[in-house]
């Protein structure tokens, strides 16, 4: 395992780095909907096609509802890029860190 599981505070720090992409791997119908300006939507059902493209970002963070699919996505990306990218998964997913994503 070369990917790293992170929490919401670590996600906030990574969001501030220039070369970071955050990918929501939940299916398109899942809620809450996240701001498409901050999070790229790549459902697990489309992940294999997405992995055929090149990712320029140095830091790649995956997130999903409970943190299970994001681990699978992180493992797949790590397999493609090895140690040339820093790959992360949001531990516990959006459910655990909902207050981070849902602004009142």
Buried (B, 14 or more C-beta within 10 A) or exposed (E): EBBEBBEBEBBEEBEEEEEBBBBBBBBEEBEEEBEEEEBBBBBBEEBEEBBEEEBEBEBBBBBBBBBEBBBBBBBBBBEEBEEEBBBBBBBBBBEBBEEBBEEE
